[in-house]
Amino acid sequence: DYFDPLGLADDPDTFAELKVKEIKNGRLAMFAMFGFYVQSIVTGEGPVQNWLDHLEAPGAVNGLTNIYATKFSP
């Protein structure tokens, strides 16, 4: 089965719980990737460069200070 390839859930209740957790984890991962895409569109740089810029000046480069200063125009 797709949700339990190692056969760790012998109990049907445990299997149902693991299946729901896997689906929720996948949805969270998709939302995180969407955040990377939006960040790249807004700043014009990739996530690694944005992270390095933030590490260099955390108070000046963060999500709250850069909300209105974007290169994105609809």
Distance bins in CASP14 RR format, pairs under 12 A and 6 or more apart:
PFRMAT RR
TARGET T0000
AUTHOR 0000-0000-0000
RMODE 2
METHOD distances of the structure
MODEL  1
1 7 0 0 0 0 1 0 0 0 0 0 0
1 8 0 0 0 0 0 1 0 0 0 0 0
1 9 0 0 0 0 1 0 0 0 0 0 0
1 12 0 0 0 0 0 1 0 0 0 0 0
1 15 0 0 0 0 1 0 0 0 0 0 0
1 16 0 0 0 0 0 1 0 0 0 0 0
1 18 0 0 0 0 0 1 0 0 0 0 0
1 19 0 0 0 0 1 0 0 0 0 0 0
1 22 0 0 0 0 0 1 0 0 0 0 0
2 15 0 0 0 0 0 1 0 0 0 0 0
2 18 0 0 0 0 0 1 0 0 0 0 0
2 19 0 0 0 0 1 0 0 0 0 0 0
2 22 0 0 0 0 1 0 0 0 0 0 0
2 23 0 0 0 0 0 1 0 0 0 0 0
3 9 0 0 0 0 1 0 0 0 0 0 0
3 14 0 0 0 0 0 1 0 0 0 0 0
3 15 1 0 0 1 0 0 0 0 0 0 0
3 16 0 0 0 0 1 0 0 0 0 0 0
3 17 0 0 0 0 0 1 0 0 0 0 0
3 18 1 0 0 1 0 0 0 0 0 0 0
3 19 1 0 1 0 0 0 0 0 0 0 0
3 20 0 0 0 0 1 0 0 0 0 0 0
3 21 0 0 0 0 1 0 0 0 0 0 0
3 22 1 0 1 0 0 0 0 0 0 0 0
3 23 0 0 0 0 1 0 0 0 0 0 0
3 25 0 0 0 0 0 1 0 0 0 0 0
3 26 0 0 0 0 0 1 0 0 0 0 0
4 10 0 0 0 0 1 0 0 0 0 0 0
4 11 0 0 0 0 0 1 0 0 0 0 0
4 12 0 0 0 0 0 1 0 0 0 0 0
4 14 0 0 0 0 1 0 0 0 0 0 0
4 15 1 0 0 1 0 0 0 0 0 0 0
4 16 0 0 0 0 0 1 0 0 0 0 0
4 17 0 0 0 0 0 1 0 0 0 0 0
4 18 1 0 0 1 0 0 0 0 0 0 0
4 19 1 0 0 1 0 0 0 0 0 0 0
4 21 0 0 0 0 0 1 0 0 0 0 0
4 22 0 0 0 0 1 0 0 0 0 0 0
5 18 0 0 0 0 0 1 0 0 0 0 0
5 22 0 0 0 0 0 1 0 0 0 0 0
6 15 0 0 0 0 0 1 0 0 0 0 0
6 18 0 0 0 0 0 1 0 0 0 0 0
7 14 0 0 0 0 0 1 0 0 0 0 0
7 15 0 0 0 0 1 0 0 0 0 0 0
7 18 0 0 0 0 1 0 0 0 0 0 0
8 14 0 0 0 0 1 0 0 0 0 0 0
8 15 0 0 0 0 1 0 0 0 0 0 0
8 17 0 0 0 0 0 1 0 0 0 0 0
8 18 1 0 0 1 0 0 0 0 0 0 0
8 19 0 0 0 0 0 1 0 0 0 0 0
8 22 0 0 0 0 0 1 0 0 0 0 0
9 15 1 1 0 0 0 0 0 0 0 0 0
9 16 0 0 0 0 1 0 0 0 0 0 0
9 17 0 0 0 0 1 0 0 0 0 0 0
9 18 1 0 1 0 0 0 0 0 0 0 0
9 19 0 0 0 0 1 0 0 0 0 0 0
9 20 0 0 0 0 0 1 0 0 0 0 0
9 21 0 0 0 0 0 1 0 0 0 0 0
9 22 0 0 0 0 0 1 0 0 0 0 0
10 18 0 0 0 0 0 1 0 0 0 0 0
11 17 0 0 0 0 1 0 0 0 0 0 0
11 18 0 0 0 0 1 0 0 0 0 0 0
12 18 0 0 0 0 0 1 0 0 0 0 0
12 19 0 0 0 0 0 1 0 0 0 0 0
13 19 0 0 0 0 0 1 0 0 0 0 0
13 20 0 0 0 0 0 1 0 0 0 0 0
14 20 0 0 0 0 0 1 0 0 0 0 0
14 21 0 0 0 0 0 1 0 0 0 0 0
15 21 0 0 0 0 0 1 0 0 0 0 0
15 22 0 0 0 0 0 1 0 0 0 0 0
16 22 0 0 0 0 0 1 0 0 0 0 0
16 23 0 0 0 0 0 1 0 0 0 0 0
17 23 0 0 0 0 0 1 0 0 0 0 0
17 24 0 0 0 0 0 1 0 0 0 0 0
18 24 0 0 0 0 0 1 0 0 0 0 0
18 25 0 0 0 0 0 1 0 0 0 0 0
19 25 0 0 0 0 0 1 0 0 0 0 0
19 26 0 0 0 0 0 1 0 0 0 0 0
20 26 0 0 0 0 0 1 0 0 0 0 0
20 27 0 0 0 0 0 1 0 0 0 0 0
21 27 0 0 0 0 0 1 0 0 0 0 0
21 28 0 0 0 0 0 1 0 0 0 0 0
22 28 0 0 0 0 0 1 0 0 0 0 0
22 29 0 0 0 0 0 1 0 0 0 0 0
23 29 0 0 0 0 0 1 0 0 0 0 0
23 30 0 0 0 0 0 1 0 0 0 0 0
24 30 0 0 0 0 0 1 0 0 0 0 0
24 31 0 0 0 0 0 1 0 0 0 0 0
25 31 0 0 0 0 0 1 0 0 0 0 0
25 32 0 0 0 0 0 1 0 0 0 0 0
26 32 0 0 0 0 1 0 0 0 0 0 0
26 33 0 0 0 0 1 0 0 0 0 0 0
27 33 0 0 0 0 0 1 0 0 0 0 0
27 34 0 0 0 0 0 1 0 0 0 0 0
28 34 0 0 0 0 0 1 0 0 0 0 0
28 35 0 0 0 0 0 1 0 0 0 0 0
29 35 0 0 0 0 0 1 0 0 0 0 0
29 36 0 0 0 0 0 1 0 0 0 0 0
30 36 0 0 0 0 0 1 0 0 0 0 0
30 37 0 0 0 0 0 1 0 0 0 0 0
31 37 0 0 0 0 0 1 0 0 0 0 0
31 38 0 0 0 0 0 1 0 0 0 0 0
32 38 0 0 0 0 0 1 0 0 0 0 0
32 39 0 0 0 0 0 1 0 0 0 0 0
32 47 0 0 0 0 0 1 0 0 0 0 0
33 39 0 0 0 0 0 1 0 0 0 0 0
33 40 0 0 0 0 0 1 0 0 0 0 0
33 47 0 0 0 0 0 1 0 0 0 0 0
34 40 0 0 0 0 0 1 0 0 0 0 0
34 41 0 0 0 0 0 1 0 0 0 0 0
35 41 0 0 0 0 1 0 0 0 0 0 0
35 42 0 0 0 0 1 0 0 0 0 0 0
35 43 0 0 0 0 0 1 0 0 0 0 0
35 46 0 0 0 0 0 1 0 0 0 0 0
35 47 0 0 0 0 1 0 0 0 0 0 0
35 50 0 0 0 0 0 1 0 0 0 0 0
35 63 0 0 0 0 0 1 0 0 0 0 0
36 42 0 0 0 0 0 1 0 0 0 0 0
36 43 0 0 0 0 0 1 0 0 0 0 0
36 45 0 0 0 0 0 1 0 0 0 0 0
36 46 1 0 0 1 0 0 0 0 0 0 0
36 47 1 0 1 0 0 0 0 0 0 0 0
36 48 0 0 0 0 0 1 0 0 0 0 0
36 50 0 0 0 0 1 0 0 0 0 0 0
36 51 0 0 0 0 0 1 0 0 0 0 0
37 43 0 0 0 0 0 1 0 0 0 0 0
37 44 0 0 0 0 0 1 0 0 0 0 0
37 46 0 0 0 0 1 0 0 0 0 0 0
37 47 0 0 0 0 1 0 0 0 0 0 0
37 72 0 0 0 0 0 1 0 0 0 0 0
38 44 0 0 0 0 0 1 0 0 0 0 0
38 46 0 0 0 0 0 1 0 0 0 0 0
38 47 0 0 0 0 0 1 0 0 0 0 0
38 50 0 0 0 0 0 1 0 0 0 0 0
38 63 0 0 0 0 0 1 0 0 0 0 0
38 70 0 0 0 0 0 1 0 0 0 0 0
38 72 0 0 0 0 1 0 0 0 0 0 0
39 45 0 0 0 0 1 0 0 0 0 0 0
39 46 1 0 0 1 0 0 0 0 0 0 0
39 47 1 0 1 0 0 0 0 0 0 0 0
39 48 0 0 0 0 0 1 0 0 0 0 0
39 49 0 0 0 0 0 1 0 0 0 0 0
39 50 1 0 0 1 0 0 0 0 0 0 0
39 51 0 0 0 0 1 0 0 0 0 0 0
39 53 0 0 0 0 0 1 0 0 0 0 0
39 54 0 0 0 0 0 1 0 0 0 0 0
39 62 0 0 0 0 0 1 0 0 0 0 0
39 63 0 0 0 0 1 0 0 0 0 0 0
39 66 0 0 0 0 1 0 0 0 0 0 0
39 67 0 0 0 0 0 1 0 0 0 0 0
39 70 0 0 0 0 0 1 0 0 0 0 0
39 71 0 0 0 0 0 1 0 0 0 0 0
39 72 0 0 0 0 0 1 0 0 0 0 0
40 46 1 0 1 0 0 0 0 0 0 0 0
40 47 1 0 0 1 0 0 0 0 0 0 0
40 48 0 0 0 0 0 1 0 0 0 0 0
40 49 0 0 0 0 1 0 0 0 0 0 0
40 50 0 0 0 0 1 0 0 0 0 0 0
40 70 0 0 0 0 0 1 0 0 0 0 0
40 71 0 0 0 0 0 1 0 0 0 0 0
40 72 0 0 0 0 0 1 0 0 0 0 0
41 47 0 0 0 0 0 1 0 0 0 0 0
41 50 0 0 0 0 0 1 0 0 0 0 0
41 70 0 0 0 0 1 0 0 0 0 0 0
41 71 0 0 0 0 1 0 0 0 0 0 0
41 72 1 0 1 0 0 0 0 0 0 0 0
41 73 0 0 0 0 0 1 0 0 0 0 0
41 74 0 0 0 0 0 1 0 0 0 0 0
42 50 0 0 0 0 1 0 0 0 0 0 0
42 63 0 0 0 0 1 0 0 0 0 0 0
42 66 1 0 0 1 0 0 0 0 0 0 0
42 67 0 0 0 0 1 0 0 0 0 0 0
42 68 0 0 0 0 0 1 0 0 0 0 0
42 69 0 0 0 0 1 0 0 0 0 0 0
42 70 1 0 1 0 0 0 0 0 0 0 0
42 71 1 0 0 1 0 0 0 0 0 0 0
42 72 1 0 1 0 0 0 0 0 0 0 0
42 73 0 0 0 0 0 1 0 0 0 0 0
42 74 0 0 0 0 0 1 0 0 0 0 0
43 49 0 0 0 0 1 0 0 0 0 0 0
43 50 1 0 1 0 0 0 0 0 0 0 0
43 51 0 0 0 0 0 1 0 0 0 0 0
43 53 0 0 0 0 1 0 0 0 0 0 0
43 54 0 0 0 0 0 1 0 0 0 0 0
43 61 0 0 0 0 1 0 0 0 0 0 0
43 62 0 0 0 0 0 1 0 0 0 0 0
43 63 0 0 0 0 1 0 0 0 0 0 0
43 66 1 0 0 1 0 0 0 0 0 0 0
43 67 0 0 0 0 0 1 0 0 0 0 0
43 69 0 0 0 0 1 0 0 0 0 0 0
43 70 1 0 0 1 0 0 0 0 0 0 0
43 71 1 0 0 1 0 0 0 0 0 0 0
43 72 0 0 0 0 1 0 0 0 0 0 0
44 50 0 0 0 0 1 0 0 0 0 0 0
44 53 0 0 0 0 0 1 0 0 0 0 0
44 66 0 0 0 0 0 1 0 0 0 0 0
44 70 0 0 0 0 1 0 0 0 0 0 0
44 71 1 0 1 0 0 0 0 0 0 0 0
44 72 0 0 0 0 1 0 0 0 0 0 0
45 51 0 0 0 0 1 0 0 0 0 0 0
45 52 0 0 0 0 1 0 0 0 0 0 0
45 53 1 0 0 1 0 0 0 0 0 0 0
45 54 0 0 0 0 0 1 0 0 0 0 0
45 61 0 0 0 0 0 1 0 0 0 0 0
45 66 0 0 0 0 0 1 0 0 0 0 0
45 70 0 0 0 0 0 1 0 0 0 0 0
45 71 0 0 0 0 1 0 0 0 0 0 0
46 52 0 0 0 0 1 0 0 0 0 0 0
46 53 0 0 0 0 0 1 0 0 0 0 0
47 53 0 0 0 0 0 1 0 0 0 0 0
47 54 0 0 0 0 0 1 0 0 0 0 0
48 54 0 0 0 0 0 1 0 0 0 0 0
48 55 0 0 0 0 0 1 0 0 0 0 0
49 55 0 0 0 0 0 1 0 0 0 0 0
49 56 0 0 0 0 0 1 0 0 0 0 0
49 61 0 0 0 0 0 1 0 0 0 0 0
50 56 0 0 0 0 0 1 0 0 0 0 0
50 57 0 0 0 0 0 1 0 0 0 0 0
50 61 1 0 0 1 0 0 0 0 0 0 0
50 62 0 0 0 0 1 0 0 0 0 0 0
50 63 0 0 0 0 1 0 0 0 0 0 0
50 66 0 0 0 0 1 0 0 0 0 0 0
51 58 0 0 0 0 0 1 0 0 0 0 0
51 61 0 0 0 0 1 0 0 0 0 0 0
51 62 0 0 0 0 0 1 0 0 0 0 0
52 58 0 0 0 0 0 1 0 0 0 0 0
52 61 0 0 0 0 1 0 0 0 0 0 0
53 59 0 0 0 0 0 1 0 0 0 0 0
53 60 0 0 0 0 1 0 0 0 0 0 0
53 61 1 0 1 0 0 0 0 0 0 0 0
53 62 0 0 0 0 1 0 0 0 0 0 0
53 63 0 0 0 0 0 1 0 0 0 0 0
53 65 0 0 0 0 0 1 0 0 0 0 0
53 66 0 0 0 0 1 0 0 0 0 0 0
54 60 0 0 0 0 1 0 0 0 0 0 0
54 61 1 0 1 0 0 0 0 0 0 0 0
54 62 1 0 0 1 0 0 0 0 0 0 0
54 63 0 0 0 0 1 0 0 0 0 0 0
54 64 0 0 0 0 0 1 0 0 0 0 0
54 65 0 0 0 0 0 1 0 0 0 0 0
54 66 0 0 0 0 1 0 0 0 0 0 0
55 61 0 0 0 0 1 0 0 0 0 0 0
55 62 0 0 0 0 0 1 0 0 0 0 0
56 62 0 0 0 0 0 1 0 0 0 0 0
57 65 0 0 0 0 1 0 0 0 0 0 0
57 66 0 0 0 0 0 1 0 0 0 0 0
58 64 0 0 0 0 0 1 0 0 0 0 0
58 65 0 0 0 0 1 0 0 0 0 0 0
59 65 1 0 0 1 0 0 0 0 0 0 0
59 66 0 0 0 0 0 1 0 0 0 0 0
60 66 0 0 0 0 1 0 0 0 0 0 0
60 69 0 0 0 0 0 1 0 0 0 0 0
61 69 0 0 0 0 0 1 0 0 0 0 0
62 69 0 0 0 0 0 1 0 0 0 0 0
63 69 0 0 0 0 0 1 0 0 0 0 0
63 70 0 0 0 0 0 1 0 0 0 0 0
66 72 0 0 0 0 0 1 0 0 0 0 0
END
